[in-house]
């Protein structure tokens, strides 16, 4: 006996919560059962439910950087292969950056949900696998010049077929990843999440009439679209432009421009990246869906920062994106793109908010640190004799806004990930954290101060590890807004065991770039010290309330010297 | 020419992909083809033709779009 589900405002609210809770439970399964710290500590994944045509109906979006991929990977796979490609019990995997994914490490697993022979929709799990092969352990080759150096590329193929392993596909995948045990565990965590999503959606269809659930999901999509269009119609119409420079592509040393025009119309907004640099040789290009994620992120920040509107495909419809193919915001084969997702995307969001600031200054923010400060390392663990790799990031500062100071030690506004606790980090990997702290005076001064960056020093405790990095905002600092000061840029250095001074990696290890390099061999006792970039300030520092400056000095966020210099504050 | 759909018949072993000439999105299975500025454009669908006619085309006429697009 099914319960009635009336599709009025109350009924839709109940349905939205039910669908969102399914996605949240899927996420818990992934967190609790995965092997890699990037999933169970970092939460670098999202879980979703989609309808039969691939439209998003509910999400647990830990990582906003995946927003652009989620509505496209499944839909484009459906369009390319057709519905008949999917059979009950199948799980399809897909990490192809040219077919709708964010970059090579991001893997979308999708499972069709059938009742009898009727395809109802899809459960999806998208996440950053910590190691997928390629030229550098950790699969983050900062000096890659094509996609083949970045790891194993999978167009949509079946991992499971009719509920059974496609062993040939698993064998290829596991043979090409450096840590196959982790891949095995993480893929099974994702598949477990999909199975839970399937079971819960079918159970919802037992409790209520299934076709009412499907109709209700469609009504929710239309509701979200109406709500977002209404928010856009409140913005001042016009064309607002902004431009930024990215310091290098990881291969050359030249900066390149990214440009955007935000066009606010009566019922939609156009995000136009025309005029941005042609795609670059190194991995700082991003894919179309990454540019789309940045666009959605900025539009949602400006129109619905409290997330009152249910996040589904309806929210995406009023946002029109132009990202010319072959440019740095829409890489074409065989261009590399691993850093575009982590380090160009946050700058695109900053750029978009700078454009929106001309229309709605009270809703924008100054530049964030704008880099995920990616560190990769691997080797044979001396305690276990097993090969390990890790993809690690630490928090940076967010930009100040009209409403608040920027967040401190935040792992980028587009990734929203957690840091890995030192206890877990040191248990899993042969690196000792000698210090880990926020950096006083790093946040750009302003009426609303930029968030502080972080610093850490690591000492190698294994005979040898292979170390790679992709840092940015070292030479071009995060920029202040409306008179706010720039944030402090990033720094990355090393010191060989027994040496006195830390030096940049290009000098100490002979790599081309001080912040983007692969496969530097570090030995027992060597140390790495880094500082992530800080957030920039918003508004004239002279307008900051004296009691807030005093509090900053008291709590160690700002030194007495900087308080006098930047704020004219006598402490 | 009359705007209409063109199916992209790629053999399974062809790994190339196509993009929309207006917005840059992937064209997974077919293209909406229309004429503009004396050339034929492959696009995602009528929505992208409308985007071209109401935004891209007029800006191009004003010379505000950069050359590489």
Interface residues (C-beta under 8 A of the other chain):
Chain A: X72 X76 X77 X79 X80 X98 X99 X100 X155 X259 X263 X270 X272 X274 X275 X278 X288 X320 X321 X322 X323 X324 X325 X326 X327 X330 X332 X333
Chain B: X15 X16 X17 X19 X20 X22 X23 X24 X25 X26 X28 X29 X51 X55 X56 X65 X66 X68 X69
